Amino acid sequence: MSARIFSPAKTAMQSGKGKTGYWVLEFDPETPRKIDPLMGYTSSSDMKSQIRLTFNSREEAVAYAEKHGISYRVEMPKEAKRRQISYAENFRYDRRTPWTH
């Protein structure tokens, strides 16, 4: 039984950082998912794949996994690279390419 501890990224519909900053413990699948031949749905007999535990910090998630004897791996979140430019940058006189319509 192994698990993955990670901090989920913000959704594509978010512009701010709301509902982020928490940590999730999810169990790795023990059996592969199967395709139902009649309807084409995917299913699994692995009940642990439905468990998703949330924690306020990474240390709490790690402590929970160690307390219950769960092997785990921690995936650190990637920081977003944001470039701050002002609207006035569009009208600079020393631009490499001219800005015209």
Beta strands, then each sheet from edge to edge (+ up, - down):
strand 1: 2-6
strand 2: 23-27
strand 3: 34-35
strand 4: 42-43
strand 5: 52-55
strand 6: 71-75
sheet 1: 5+ 2- 1+ 6+
sheet 2: 3+ 4-
end
